[in-house]
C-alpha cells in the first residue's frame, strides 16, 4: 500500500526536530555545567563522550525496536520511552551538586550528565534511526532508500547548533532555554507516537526489507570498517575542538564550529546527489593536511584566524572522506539500524580515545596527529609500494631533524624555514599518492618536531590534567624557567639566587600589578589563578595570601622548588585552595580581603562565569570596605575592557585601566612582558597608586554590550581575530 502524501513530511519533520533538540540539549547543559568546572574545554569533550555513549544506547534500542512486529505493544513501549523523561524536565544542575576538588572530575561529570539529562537525551537519540526504519516499511515511493533522511537529521542538528550561539544564547536566558527545550521535547514525543501509529497501520514486517534483494548479512570485516569510518572523524572532531577552544575561549560558540563541520560532512555524504567527487576530496585533503602538519611542526600560534581555518578545513575534508566511504558502503534498509549501531559504536570509540584515554596515557596532544595519520591510512589510495620506495618516505622527517639538530640556516630565518619545513612539506605532498608512504612521511616530520625542542630550551617537566597540558621549560642561557599551558606562557622566573624573588612576566614590579600592590599593607590578599605563583613575590611577613586554583597539577608545579620558588621564597603565609573560585570563595569570611587578584584563564581562554554580575556580587561581599579588585585581562583574541567596564558601572564602582606595552625591548628580554590590567574599588581613593598615576585611565562602560550574568553572556562582540 502506498502511504499518503503527508507521511514523508511528518517523518522528515519529526526526525529534523529530534536532531535539533539533541544538539541543543548538549549546548545548553554544557553552559549550565561549565561554572562548576572552571570553564575548561575538557568539559565539552567529556560531555561529548557521554552523549556518544548514550547515542549508542539509543541506537541499540532503535535496532531492537525496529525488529519488533508492528503492534500496539510497540507503540506503548515507545510512548513510555518518549514521555517518561518529562518528569526530569526542565533540566538543571541538581541541588547540592558541587564539583570535586583535588581529583579528576571526569567520573563526577559523567555522573552529573547521567542524572540530569541522561533520560531525555536517550529518548531523543532513538528518533533518527528508528523512524528511518519505520519509514522504510511504509510503502512510500522513497522508502526503498531511506538513508536520505539521515541527511535531514543532520540538517536539523546543524540548524540547532548554529542557532544556539548566534540567536538563542545572545538573546535568551538559560532558564528560558531549558523551558523551551521541554516544550520541544513534548512535541517530539507526540509526533513520534503518531509516526509509530502510522507505521503500524501501513507498514510491512520490519524484519523484511522492501529492497533487500537477497543481500547477505554484512560480514564482521565490513562492520569493523563502519566502526573505523566513524571513529576517526569523531576523534578528530574532539581534538580540533580542544585545540581551538583552549587557544580562544571555552564557550559554545567555538565548540559549535567543529561539530557543525562534522554534521555537514554527514549531510553531504548521505545526500541523494554527490556534491564533491571523492578523488577531489582526497587530493584537497593531502594539500590541507600537509599544510596543517607543517604549522604544527613549526609550533605556530599566529595568525590565529588563519591557523583555525586551516585546522577546520583539514578536519572537514578528512571527516568528509571517511563519511563518504561510510555512505558508499551502507547496506540495504533491512540492516539500517544495525548499520547506525556500528557507526555509532565507532563514534564512541573515537571520542573515548581522545577525551578519556589519551589524557591518561599522553603528556601532549599526540592523539591529534595520530588520528591524522589514521585518516591517511583509511582514506588515501593504496599503491603497489616496494620497500625501496617506502624508504623515500623517511626523507622529510630525516631532513627536518637533521637541519634542526645541526642548526643549519640559523643566521637566515627564511632559509631555515625553507630547509626545516618547506622542502619536507613539498616531499610529503609528492608522496601523497600512496597511503603508506604519505603516512610515514607525515609521521616522520611530526616525530622530528616533537623530539627536537627549540634550540636553547630544554623540557624540565610535562604533565597533563583534565584542564590542559602543562610544561616547565628551562632557558639555560638566560637562567629562566617558563610555565606553559598549551602554547601560552603562564609564568616565568629568573632562577639566579639574587633575582629569583622578583616577579616577572605579566607581574613585573614596574608594570600595572606593581602599582596595585604599591600602597597595600599586610592585609589578606586573594588571588584567583596560581600559575607559577609570581603574585606571592609581593607578599609581606605575616601577610596571608590565599590562592584559588582549579587544577591540582598547577599547584604541584608551583610548590616544587625545582621548578619555581615564588611560593617557597615568599615571606607571606601562603594558602592554596583547589577548586573553582566561584565555589571556594564562599567559604572565606565576608569583608576579609584587602585585595582580590583575578588571574584565571587557560591559554587565552576566559572562564566567562568569573566575569558575571553574580560573580561580582561574591567578590564585593568578600572584599574589605576599602579594598580593590584587580583583573588581569591580557588576551590575544578577546577585548575584555567592555565587560569589565560594564560590570564596574553595574556595581557602582570606580574603575581604571592600564596597558603596559610601551617599554624598551631589552626589558622584555629581561622578563617584563606586555600586559593589560583593570582595577575596581568602591571609591576612587581606594584604587591606590592606580588611581593617581597618569599611566592609568578611567574605563568607561559600553552601552552596546549587556552586562554578563550567569544566565546570559556572549563573546561575539568581543572577538578580535585580526591577522597578526
Buried (B, 14 or more C-beta within 10 A) or exposed (E): EEBEEEBBEBBBBBBBBBBBBBBBBBBBBBBBBBBBBBBBBBBBBBBBBBBBBBBBBBBBBBBEBBBEEBEEEBBEBBBEBBBEBBEBBBBBBEEEBEBBBEEBBBEBBBBBBBBBBBBBBBBBBBBBBBBBBBBBBBBBEBBEBBBBBBBBBBBBBBBBBBBBBBEBBBEBEBEBBBBBBBEBBBEBBEBBBBBBBBBBEBBBEBEEBBEEEEEEEBEEEEBEBBBBBBBBBBBBBBBBBBBBBBBBBBBBBBBBBBBBBBBBBBBBBBBEEEEBEBEEBBBBBBBBBBBBBBBBBEEBBEEBBEBBEBBBBBBBBBBBBBBBBBBEEBBBBBBBBBBBBBBBBBBBBBBBBBBBEBBEEBBEBBBBBBBBBBBBBBBBEEEEBEEEBBEBBBBBBEBBBBBBEEEBBEEEEEBBBBBBBBBBBBBBBBBBBBBBBBBBBBBBBBBBBEEBBEEEBEEBBBBBBBBBBBBBBBBEEBEBBBBBBBBBBBBBBBBEEEEBBBBBBBBBBEBBBBBBBBBBEBBBBBBBBBBBBBBBBBBBEEBBBBBBBBBBBBBBBBBBEEBBBBBEBBBBEBEBBBBBBBBBBEEBEEEBBBBBBBBBBBBBBBBBBBBBBEBBEBBBBBBBEEBBBBBBBBBBBBEBBBBBBBBBBBBEBBBBBBBBEEBEEEEBEBBBBEBBBBBBBBEBEBBBBBBBBEBBEEBBBBEEBBBBBBBBBBBEBBBEBEEE
